[in-house]
Amino acid sequence: MKKLLFAYHYFIYRLNATNEHGVHSPFVYELLTNVIYNKSDYYVYKKIEELREELLGSEKEIKVEDLGAGSLFQKSKTKKIKTIAKNAAKSAKHAQLLFRLVDHFQPLTVLELGTSLGISAAYMASANSKIKTISIEGCPETAKIAAQNFEKIEIKNVEQFIGNFDAILPDIVEKREEIDFVLFDGNHRKKATLNYFLTCLEKASENSVFIFDDINWSDEMREAWQEIKDHEQVTVTIDLFFMGIVFFRKEQAKQHFIIKF
Ligand SMILES: C[S@@+](CC[C@H](N)C(=O)[O-])C[C@H]1O[C@@H](n2cnc3c(N)ncnc32)[C@H](O)[C@@H]1O
């Protein structure tokens, strides 16, 4: 039933989604043509996709502590690395978009909620070795594999935190002057997602970019996405179905875009 509902929402998204030709905002048009639809093949793509291939072939099992809403299709406690790589990691298409977004906006810091095996963190950190990527993961064994992965592909600008977002995010945010780029990619529950959003919002500026993964994963996530769009500080949003991008640019009229991706 969940899968059917998901397919229905995807169908509605495809009906409503537009591309750069249906967009009148110069800011969004430029983002679409230069970043979202950019087909260039960056060197890091190959390196990280080779790592993903290796993980997808790994029979090694680890004990997984899932502090979030869990996987839609897989709930067991011991998982093979290849299963985690298949179910949890962002697709190449979406992870490469994260790389291009960091490359384009050049934030001071990237904050990621949900490291898993480190695929998306590796992409974001690769955009600029001078940008620090702070990545939080609640499962110690998963975080350990991510650390090994960063070492394997020589990524040195990821700082890992292990713990429950609920417990450690407020302190991490408190210590930062500004939170300018966030990927929310763990614990896909409405209340938790909105709490993390509000916590990060305390240090957001009008140039901040917040990215929410799996905005159509469940009714709860669709509701959370709606509340985020409605928030008074939010101006432009871009719905890519599997991901939602949020901007706070003050000169921009409030507008929500549904974009084919
Ligand atoms: C979808 S995966 C992240 C995938 C990763 N960003 C990528 O694309 O490579 C979500 C991760 O968030 C972690 N997580 C979920 N809820 C959490 C919580 N409340 N605190 C800390 N970690 C949590 C899970 O253990 C899982 O590894």
The ligand as an SDF file (V2000), in Angstrom:
LIG
                    3D

 27 29  0  0  0  0  0  0  0  0999 V2000
   19.2230    7.8060    4.7460 C   0  0  0  0  0  0  0  0  0  0  0  0
   20.5710    7.5120    5.7770 S   0  0  0  0  0  0  0  0  0  0  0  0
   21.7250    8.7670    5.3080 C   0  0  0  0  0  0  0  0  0  0  0  0
   22.3020    8.5310    3.9420 C   0  0  0  0  0  0  0  0  0  0  0  0
   23.4920    9.4040    3.6240 C   0  0  0  0  0  0  0  0  0  0  0  0
   23.2110   10.8020    3.8220 N   0  0  0  0  0  0  0  0  0  0  0  0
   23.9160    9.1790    2.1880 C   0  0  0  0  0  0  0  0  0  0  0  0
   23.1930    9.5950    1.2760 O   0  0  0  0  0  0  0  0  0  0  0  0
   24.9610    8.5620    1.9610 O   0  0  0  0  0  0  0  0  0  0  0  0
   20.0180    8.0990    7.3450 C   0  0  0  0  0  0  0  0  0  0  0  0
   20.9960    7.8750    8.4750 C   0  0  0  0  0  0  0  0  0  0  0  0
   20.5430    8.6620    9.5770 O   0  0  0  0  0  0  0  0  0  0  0  0
   20.7760    7.9610   10.7750 C   0  0  0  0  0  0  0  0  0  0  0  0
   19.7930    8.4350   11.7600 N   0  0  0  0  0  0  0  0  0  0  0  0
   18.4450    8.3510   11.6750 C   0  0  0  0  0  0  0  0  0  0  0  0
   17.8690    8.9160   12.7480 N   0  0  0  0  0  0  0  0  0  0  0  0
   18.8660    9.4000   13.5230 C   0  0  0  0  0  0  0  0  0  0  0  0
   18.8920   10.1230   14.7440 C   0  0  0  0  0  0  0  0  0  0  0  0
   17.7770   10.4560   15.4020 N   0  0  0  0  0  0  0  0  0  0  0  0
   20.0960   10.4750   15.2450 N   0  0  0  0  0  0  0  0  0  0  0  0
   21.2440   10.1390   14.5950 C   0  0  0  0  0  0  0  0  0  0  0  0
   21.2820    9.4520   13.4240 N   0  0  0  0  0  0  0  0  0  0  0  0
   20.1000    9.0850   12.8970 C   0  0  0  0  0  0  0  0  0  0  0  0
   20.5820    6.4980   10.4160 C   0  0  0  0  0  0  0  0  0  0  0  0
   21.3330    5.6860   11.2790 O   0  0  0  0  0  0  0  0  0  0  0  0
   21.0660    6.4430    8.9580 C   0  0  0  0  0  0  0  0  0  0  0  0
   22.3770    5.9930    8.8810 O   0  0  0  0  0  0  0  0  0  0  0  0
  1  2  1  0
  2  3  1  0
  2 10  1  0
  3  4  1  0
  4  5  1  0
  5  6  1  0
  5  7  1  0
  7  8  2  0
  7  9  1  0
 10 11  1  0
 11 12  1  0
 11 26  1  0
 12 13  1  0
 13 14  1  0
 13 24  1  0
 14 15  1  0
 14 23  1  0
 15 16  2  0
 16 17  1  0
 17 18  1  0
 17 23  2  0
 18 19  1  0
 18 20  2  0
 20 21  1  0
 21 22  2  0
 22 23  1  0
 24 25  1  0
 24 26  1  0
 26 27  1  0
M  CHG  2   2   1   9  -1
M  END
$$$$
